[in-house]
Amino acid sequence: LGCPVEACLLDPLRAATDPRFQGAAGTVFFDPLLADAMRAGSVPRSSVDRYSVVVMAGIAAEAELHGQAEGGRADEQAL
């Protein structure tokens, strides 16, 4: 999908000590083109679509593994 990953932590304790995370485990993406588009105030629909797929896949994986997805709402709001 072309979403470059900068970091991925599954341990909430490690994530709490990493400034790239907001106290929760998860994934940090490094996408200079998306950052530039956000600063310009015009994010292409294709970028929103790509990251939407990633968010939905994460929610599905968490639900499959744990029987529920707790982080999905925060991921959707971040998107």
N, C-alpha and C positions, 0 to 999 in steps of 0.2 A: 504493500500500500504506500510505500515511500514515507513512512513516519519514522524519522530517525530517533532511536532511543538513546538517551544520555545515561539513565540509571534506572534500575529496577530493584526494589527492596520488598521482600515479603515479610520481614520481621519488624513488627511495630516498634520494638525497643530500639532497633538500629535506625529506623526511620525517624524516631523522635530526636535523635542526636545529629541528623543530617539536615543542614539548612535548606536543602533543595526540596525537602518534604515538609508538609504542614502537620506533622505529628502522626501521620498514618502511613501505613505501607502503601506502595503503589509504584507507578512508573512516571519518570520525568522524560519528556521529549525535548530534543534540541532541534528546532526547525527555524533557521534564520529567515526563510521566505515567509513563514507564517508570522513570525515576530514583526517583520517589516510591514506586512499587510495589516496587522493589528495596529501598529503605530500610525499607519496611513488612514486607518478607519474604514478599510475596505477589504474584508476577507473574502476571497473567492469561494463560491459555493462548493467547488471541488474539494477545497481544504476542509470545509465543514463536513462534507460527506465522508471523506477519508477518516477523520477523527471520530465521527459518529459511529462508524463501523468498529473502530477500536474500542470505544466506550461500551457499545452493546455486546461485543465479544467478551470484554472483561466482566460485565454483569452476568452474562450467561455462564462463563467459566466459574465464577464465584458461586452462583446458584447451584451449578452442577456439583461442585466440590463440597459445599457446606449446606446445601438445602435451602439457602436464602442468600440474597445479595445485599449486604449492608452499605457498601461503598458506592453503589450505583447512583444514588441521588446526588451525592457530592460530585461525582464524575460528570454527570449530566449538567449540573449547575456550572461547573468549571468550563465545560465546553460552550 
